[in-house]
């Protein structure tokens, strides 16, 4: 069922985003560099973002088509 596949993909994406945000202290520089390269903002600007905006940026990265394609393929392999 396509809805089930979509739900599993969304759940996996959210879990991965939560995992990333829970490990920000461990990989802060790498996360800031990634967000900076994708957004055109400086690393310093990324570091100064309010937490809700910062988390939303991370979620936006995981919503990109490349990530959704990856999760769709992953779910298909798990069927």
C-alpha positions as CSV (number, residue, x, y, z in Angstrom):
1,X,0.0,0.0,0.0
2,X,1.5,3.4,-1.1
3,X,0.2,5.1,2.1
4,X,2.0,2.6,4.3
5,X,5.2,3.1,2.4
6,X,4.8,6.8,2.6
7,X,4.1,6.6,6.4
8,X,7.1,4.4,7.0
9,X,9.3,6.8,5.0
10,X,8.1,9.8,6.9
11,X,8.6,8.1,10.2
12,X,12.2,7.1,9.3
13,X,12.9,10.6,8.1
14,X,11.6,12.1,11.4
15,X,13.6,9.6,13.5
16,X,16.7,10.4,11.6
17,X,16.1,14.1,12.0
18,X,15.6,13.6,15.8
19,X,18.8,11.5,15.9
20,X,20.7,14.3,14.3
21,X,19.3,17.0,16.5
22,X,19.9,14.9,19.7
23,X,23.6,14.6,18.7
24,X,24.2,18.3,17.8
25,X,26.9,18.7,20.5
26,X,28.8,15.7,19.1
27,X,28.8,16.9,15.5
28,X,27.9,20.6,15.7
29,X,30.6,21.8,13.3
30,X,29.6,19.2,10.6
31,X,25.9,20.1,11.0
32,X,26.6,23.8,10.8
33,X,28.9,23.3,7.8
34,X,26.2,21.2,6.0
35,X,23.4,23.7,6.7
36,X,25.7,26.6,5.7
37,X,26.6,25.0,2.4
38,X,22.9,24.3,1.6
39,X,21.5,27.6,2.7
40,X,24.1,30.2,1.7
41,X,24.2,31.4,5.3
42,X,27.5,31.5,7.2
43,X,28.3,29.0,9.9
44,X,28.1,31.8,12.4
45,X,24.6,32.7,11.2
46,X,23.6,29.1,11.5
47,X,24.9,29.0,15.1
48,X,22.9,32.1,16.0
49,X,19.6,30.8,14.8
50,X,16.7,30.3,17.2
51,X,16.3,26.6,18.0
52,X,12.9,26.2,16.3
53,X,14.4,27.7,13.1
54,X,17.5,25.6,13.3
55,X,15.4,22.4,13.7
56,X,13.1,23.4,10.9
57,X,16.2,23.8,8.6
58,X,17.3,20.2,9.5
59,X,13.8,19.0,8.8
60,X,13.9,20.8,5.4
61,X,17.1,19.0,4.5
62,X,15.5,15.6,5.2
63,X,12.4,16.6,3.1
64,X,14.6,17.2,0.1
65,X,13.7,15.0,-2.9
66,X,17.1,13.2,-2.7
67,X,16.3,12.1,0.9
68,X,12.8,11.1,0.1
69,X,14.0,9.0,-2.8
70,X,16.5,7.3,-0.6
71,X,13.8,6.5,2.0
72,X,11.4,5.2,-0.6
73,X,14.1,2.9,-1.9
74,X,14.9,1.8,1.6
75,X,11.3,1.0,2.4
76,X,11.0,-1.0,-0.9
77,X,14.0,-3.1,0.2
78,X,12.3,-3.8,3.5
79,X,9.1,-5.2,1.9
